[in-house]
Amino acid sequence: MEKLGYKLLELIAVSLGLKAERFEEFFRDQTSFVRLNYYSPCPYPHLALGVGPHKDSGALTILAQDDVGGLQVKRKTQDQEWIQVQPIPHAFIINLADIIQVWSNGAYESVEHRVIVNSERERFSIPYFMFPAHDTEVKPLEELIDEHNPPKYRPYISGKFLLKKI
């Protein structure tokens, strides 16, 4: 997961017109972690959420999940409908998270998502949350801001933000 995460960060950097290794400095003492999620079946899934609507606060989330499904993302259109993400065998789901949104000064946007439970089957997922070092100052990258594209986000310290969020 870590190796894939670093490759994705390289690709994001290049897509922004930056050097592939631009994000490396932030992850020297990374604080990434894995979580194992279990969602039990619920006979009334419309009355329960596995995880409520949220955006991930790290840089990236790499998600492995079973074939049950339940992950939904909010459409960015006016109707803001929730769209079911269909599981693809042996594939990962990649969520860009808040830190990428800030570093890119809004060129990339953190995705709002939630998890619904299944009425008959249990569900398992394994998210890998990629976080920089706790003392990383998160702010729009200087290479991406100028007088025509001023910073859209105030700087914050990654670890302090995470603690307040928790």
C-alpha positions as CSV (number, residue, x, y, z in Angstrom):
1,M,0.0,0.0,0.0
2,E,2.8,2.4,0.9
3,K,4.6,1.7,-2.4
4,L,1.4,2.3,-4.4
5,G,0.7,5.5,-2.3
6,Y,4.1,6.9,-3.2
7,K,3.6,6.1,-6.9
8,L,0.2,7.9,-6.8
9,L,1.8,10.9,-5.1
10,E,4.4,11.0,-7.9
11,L,1.7,10.9,-10.6
12,I,-0.3,13.7,-8.8
13,A,2.8,15.8,-8.6
14,V,3.5,15.4,-12.3
15,S,-0.1,16.1,-13.2
16,L,0.3,19.4,-11.4
17,G,3.4,20.3,-13.4
18,L,5.7,19.5,-10.5
19,K,8.7,17.2,-10.1
20,A,7.6,13.6,-9.4
21,E,9.4,13.6,-6.0
22,R,7.8,16.9,-4.8
23,F,5.8,15.3,-2.0
24,E,8.6,13.1,-0.7
25,E,9.8,15.6,1.9
26,F,6.4,15.5,3.7
27,F,6.5,11.7,4.2
28,R,10.0,11.1,5.7
29,D,8.4,10.5,9.1
30,Q,4.9,9.6,7.8
31,T,2.1,8.7,10.1
32,S,0.1,6.5,7.7
33,F,-2.0,3.7,9.1
34,V,-4.2,0.8,8.1
35,R,-7.7,0.1,9.6
36,L,-9.7,-3.1,9.3
37,N,-13.4,-2.4,9.0
38,Y,-16.2,-4.8,9.7
39,Y,-19.9,-4.0,8.9
40,S,-22.4,-6.4,10.2
41,P,-25.6,-7.0,8.2
42,C,-28.6,-4.9,9.2
43,P,-32.2,-5.9,8.4
44,Y,-33.1,-2.2,8.0
45,P,-30.1,-0.7,6.1
46,H,-32.1,2.4,5.2
47,L,-32.1,3.2,9.0
48,A,-28.3,2.7,9.6
49,L,-25.1,4.0,8.2
50,G,-21.8,2.1,8.4
51,V,-19.9,5.4,8.3
52,G,-21.6,8.8,8.0
53,P,-20.7,11.3,5.3
54,H,-17.2,12.6,5.5
55,K,-14.0,13.6,3.7
56,D,-10.7,11.9,4.7
57,S,-8.2,14.3,6.3
58,G,-5.0,12.7,5.1
59,A,-3.4,12.9,1.7
60,L,-4.7,9.7,0.1
61,T,-6.8,6.7,1.1
62,I,-6.3,3.4,-0.7
63,L,-9.2,1.1,-0.1
64,A,-9.4,-2.7,-0.5
65,Q,-12.9,-4.0,-0.1
66,D,-14.8,-7.2,-0.6
67,D,-17.5,-7.8,-3.2
68,V,-20.4,-6.7,-1.0
69,G,-20.2,-3.0,-1.7
70,G,-21.6,-0.2,0.3
71,L,-19.2,2.7,-0.4
72,Q,-21.0,5.7,-1.9
73,V,-19.6,9.0,-3.1
74,K,-21.5,12.3,-3.4
75,R,-22.0,13.6,-6.9
76,K,-20.7,17.1,-7.4
77,T,-23.7,18.1,-9.4
78,Q,-26.6,20.3,-8.2
79,D,-28.6,17.2,-7.1
80,Q,-25.7,16.0,-4.9
81,E,-27.0,12.4,-5.3
82,W,-25.1,9.5,-3.6
83,I,-23.6,7.2,-6.1
84,Q,-22.8,3.5,-5.3
85,V,-19.2,2.5,-6.0
86,Q,-19.4,-1.0,-7.5
87,P,-16.6,-3.3,-6.2
88,I,-14.2,-4.5,-8.8
89,P,-12.4,-7.7,-7.9
90,H,-8.7,-7.3,-7.1
91,A,-8.9,-3.5,-7.5
92,F,-8.3,-0.6,-5.1
93,I,-10.4,2.5,-4.7
94,I,-8.3,5.7,-4.4
95,N,-9.7,8.6,-2.5
96,L,-8.0,11.9,-2.7
97,A,-8.1,13.5,0.7
98,D,-8.0,17.0,2.3
99,I,-4.3,17.4,2.2
100,I,-4.0,16.9,-1.6
101,Q,-6.8,19.4,-2.0
102,V,-4.9,22.0,0.0
103,W,-1.5,21.2,-1.5
104,S,-3.0,21.5,-5.0
105,N,-4.8,24.8,-4.0
106,G,-8.1,23.2,-5.1
107,A,-6.9,21.7,-8.4
108,Y,-7.9,18.4,-6.8
109,E,-10.8,18.1,-4.4
110,S,-11.3,15.7,-1.5
111,V,-14.1,13.4,-2.1
112,E,-17.1,13.2,0.2
113,H,-18.2,9.6,0.8
114,R,-20.1,7.4,3.2
115,V,-20.7,3.7,3.8
116,I,-24.0,2.0,3.9
117,V,-24.7,-1.5,5.4
118,N,-26.1,-4.5,3.6
119,S,-29.3,-6.1,4.8
120,E,-28.1,-9.7,4.4
121,R,-24.3,-9.9,4.1
122,E,-21.4,-8.7,6.3
123,R,-18.9,-6.4,4.7
124,F,-15.2,-6.0,5.1
125,S,-12.9,-3.2,4.0
126,I,-9.2,-2.3,4.5
127,P,-8.4,1.4,4.1
128,Y,-4.8,2.6,4.1
129,F,-4.7,6.2,5.2
130,M,-1.6,8.0,3.9
131,F,-0.6,10.9,6.2
132,P,2.6,13.0,6.2
133,A,4.6,13.6,9.4
134,H,2.6,15.1,12.3
135,D,4.7,18.4,12.2
136,T,4.1,18.9,8.4
137,E,2.7,22.4,7.7
138,V,0.0,21.8,5.1
139,K,-0.6,24.8,2.8
140,P,-0.9,25.4,-1.0
141,L,2.3,24.6,-2.7
142,E,4.2,27.8,-3.6
143,E,4.7,26.6,-7.2
144,L,0.9,26.5,-7.6
145,I,0.1,30.0,-6.3
146,D,0.6,33.5,-7.9
147,E,-1.3,36.7,-8.2
148,H,-3.8,35.1,-10.6
149,N,-4.2,32.0,-8.4
150,P,-3.9,33.1,-4.7
151,P,-3.9,30.6,-1.8
152,K,-7.4,29.3,-1.1
153,Y,-6.5,27.6,2.2
154,R,-4.8,28.8,5.4
155,P,-1.8,26.8,6.6
156,Y,-2.2,24.2,9.3
157,I,-0.1,21.6,11.1
158,S,-1.2,18.1,10.0
159,G,-1.0,16.4,13.4
160,K,-2.7,19.2,15.3
161,F,-5.5,19.2,12.8
162,L,-6.0,15.5,13.1
163,L,-6.1,15.6,16.9
164,K,-8.8,18.3,16.8
165,K,-10.8,16.4,14.2
166,I,-10.7,13.2,16.3
